[in-house]
Amino acid sequence: VRRSAAPGSWHRIVVEAWRDVLEADHLEDHDDFFEEGGDSMKAIRAMVRIDPRLRVSDLYRHRTAAALAAHLTETYGEPPAPSS
């Protein structure tokens, strides 16, 4: 079941970055980044798109969009507002 996340939420940011980096529009909350074709180089590309404070090790520890978004919220609070 696809849930829609609030604009500016970590969940939306993570899912959009992963879908772009993996070229996979079908990704859902509990799909594993690495099982869906991610590798260390794609992890770095995703990391840069999501937040500069993110570490590659975070993607290896939190391998689903739901888990990574929860980690980001717990660690950094709400994401910065999108720049216009």
Buried (B, 14 or more C-beta within 10 A) or exposed (E): EEEEBEEEBBBBBBBBBBBEBBEEEEBEBEBEBBEBEBEEEBBBBBBEBBBEEBEEEBBEEBBBBBBBBBBBBEEEEEBEEEEE
